[in-house]
Amino acid sequence: IATNQQAVADGVSPFSHGTHEYTRIMKTVALREGLDHYGFDAAIGGARRD
């Protein structure tokens, strides 16, 4: 629902910040900001396991 544009502009990558920090910044932080921005109270997620 959102992209962490500041992190993109700052050049955050898994090579410069490590995979765990990159995932936190680009996925977790972006998701939480998007939820706050649009006023959602909950989120439903899932993952494929092929």
NORQUI-V753118 format. One record per residue. N is the residue number from 1. RES is the residue in one small letter. OMEGA is omega in degrees with one decimal (999 if undefined). BURIAL is 1 if it has 9 or more other C-alpha atoms within 8 Angstrom, else 0. D_CENTER is the distance of its C-alpha to the mean C-alpha in whole Angstrom. Layout:
N|RES|OMEGA|BURIAL|D_CENTER  N|RES|OMEGA|BURIAL|D_CENTER
This chain:
1|i|-177.5|0|9  2|a|174.5|0|7  3|t|177.8|0|7  4|n|-175.7|1|6  5|q|179.4|0|10  6|q|178.5|0|11  7|a|176.7|1|10  8|v|179.8|0|11  9|a|179.5|0|14  10|d|178.2|0|15  11|g|178.8|0|14  12|v|178.2|1|12  13|s|177.9|0|12  14|p|180.0|1|13  15|f|-178.2|0|17  16|s|-174.4|0|16  17|h|-175.4|1|14  18|g|-173.2|1|15  19|t|-177.9|0|13  20|h|-180.0|0|12  21|e|177.2|1|10  22|y|179.8|1|9  23|t|178.6|1|7  24|r|-177.0|1|6  25|i|-171.1|1|6  26|m|-179.7|1|4  27|k|-174.3|1|2  28|t|-179.2|1|4  29|v|180.0|1|5  30|a|179.5|1|4  31|l|-179.1|1|5  32|r|176.9|0|8  33|e|178.1|1|9  34|g|177.9|1|9  35|l|178.3|1|11  36|d|-177.0|0|13  37|h|-176.7|0|14  38|y|175.5|0|15  39|g|177.7|0|17  40|f|177.5|0|16  41|d|-176.7|0|17  42|a|176.1|0|16  43|a|176.6|0|14  44|i|-177.9|0|15  45|g|177.7|0|13  46|g|179.6|0|15  47|a|176.8|0|15  48|r|175.4|0|18  49|r|-178.3|0|20  50|d|999|0|23
